[in-house]
Amino acid sequence: MRLLAVAIIAVLVAVFTLQNTQAVTVTLVAWRIAEVPLAAVALSAFALGAALVGVPLWIARWRLRRIARWRLRSRLRARETPPAPGPPAAPSRRPGAGNS
């Protein structure tokens, strides 16, 4: 499903790029860039947005995986360690078993 969404977005971006080739002027605060193709501006904005959203999400996912891995390892270690030796078991006395 994720691959299908990526393919659809890629096709839409390609169509947008091919249809918008006119030159535009980009102004940001004190900077001014003249005669830049509109498709380049849009692709740059898309890439910057993906990076600004994707990197923090990737870091959060990495942290969650690390925590889950640590918890799983601690559970496995708890299951692998033998139980602590307790007091010796007392012999059982059953009635009628010849204990006179």
C-alpha positions as a printed NumPy array, in Angstrom:
array([[  0.   ,   0.   ,   0.   ],
       [  2.824,   2.381,   0.886],
       [  4.555,   1.645,  -2.412],
       [  1.369,   2.472,  -4.305],
       [  1.098,   5.836,  -2.531],
       [  4.722,   6.657,  -3.367],
       [  4.171,   5.694,  -7.009],
       [  1.083,   7.917,  -7.265],
       [  2.923,  10.876,  -5.728],
       [  5.873,  10.334,  -8.087],
       [  3.584,  10.335, -11.127],
       [  1.829,  13.504,  -9.946],
       [  5.154,  15.271,  -9.364],
       [  6.414,  14.194, -12.803],
       [  3.255,  15.489, -14.518],
       [  3.485,  18.767, -12.596],
       [  7.141,  19.153, -13.553],
       [  6.492,  18.56 , -17.244],
       [  3.558,  20.99 , -17.346],
       [  5.126,  23.909, -15.414],
       [  8.295,  24.961, -17.17 ],
       [  7.801,  28.745, -17.116],
       [ 10.385,  30.863, -15.278],
       [  9.491,  32.636, -12.025],
       [ 11.266,  34.969,  -9.596],
       [ 11.637,  33.688,  -6.037],
       [ 11.953,  36.242,  -3.213],
       [ 12.659,  35.231,   0.377],
       [ 13.305,  38.002,   2.905],
       [ 16.38 ,  39.733,   1.411],
       [ 17.214,  37.104,  -1.204],
       [ 15.921,  37.256,  -4.729],
       [ 16.472,  34.562,  -7.33 ],
       [ 15.304,  35.422, -10.835],
       [ 14.378,  33.156, -13.714],
       [ 13.997,  29.854, -11.899],
       [ 11.722,  27.203, -13.436],
       [  8.517,  26.811, -11.452],
       [  8.999,  23.039, -11.378],
       [ 12.396,  23.466,  -9.698],
       [ 10.866,  25.71 ,  -7.045],
       [  8.062,  23.231,  -6.409],
       [ 10.391,  20.226,  -6.289],
       [ 12.733,  22.063,  -3.928],
       [  9.838,  22.96 ,  -1.643],
       [  8.596,  19.361,  -1.727],
       [ 12.072,  17.992,  -0.916],
       [ 12.58 ,  20.486,   1.906],
       [  9.174,  19.654,   3.381],
       [  9.836,  15.924,   3.151],
       [ 13.182,  16.369,   4.884],
       [ 11.755,  18.599,   7.625],
       [  8.996,  16.095,   8.354],
       [ 10.802,  12.86 ,   7.525],
       [ 13.967,  13.282,   9.577],
       [ 12.228,  13.884,  12.943],
       [  9.835,  11.005,  12.238],
       [ 12.764,   8.745,  11.359],
       [ 14.537,   9.71 ,  14.608],
       [ 11.396,   9.039,  16.665],
       [ 10.925,   5.657,  14.981],
       [ 14.561,   4.77 ,  15.618],
       [ 14.167,   5.631,  19.318],
       [ 10.982,   3.563,  19.636],
       [ 12.663,   0.575,  17.992],
       [ 15.646,   0.92 ,  20.318],
       [ 13.362,   0.996,  23.382],
       [ 11.334,  -1.986,  22.133],
       [ 14.527,  -3.938,  21.427],
       [ 15.848,  -3.145,  24.927],
       [ 12.585,  -4.277,  26.552],
       [ 12.547,  -7.488,  24.523],
       [ 16.137,  -8.287,  25.459],
       [ 15.443,  -7.666,  29.14 ],
       [ 12.416, -10.01 ,  28.982],
       [ 14.491, -12.687,  27.285],
       [ 17.239, -12.321,  29.888],
       [ 14.644, -12.632,  32.67 ],
       [ 13.347, -15.882,  31.154],
       [ 16.81 , -17.334,  30.612],
       [ 18.098, -16.804,  34.16 ],
       [ 17.374, -19.751,  36.427],
       [ 15.191, -19.093,  39.477],
       [ 16.987, -18.393,  42.741],
       [ 17.384, -21.483,  44.918],
       [ 14.807, -21.556,  47.693],
       [ 14.808, -23.421,  50.995],
       [ 15.012, -27.221,  50.729],
       [ 11.652, -28.925,  50.377],
       [ 10.385, -30.702,  53.484],
       [  9.381, -34.355,  53.082],
       [  5.657, -34.689,  52.675],
       [  3.629, -36.676,  55.148],
       [  0.577, -38.297,  53.716],
       [ -1.933, -39.897,  56.009],
       [ -2.073, -43.642,  55.686],
       [  1.252, -43.923,  53.928],
       [  2.845, -45.941,  56.689],
       [  4.068, -43.021,  58.804],
       [  3.507, -44.345,  62.33 ]])
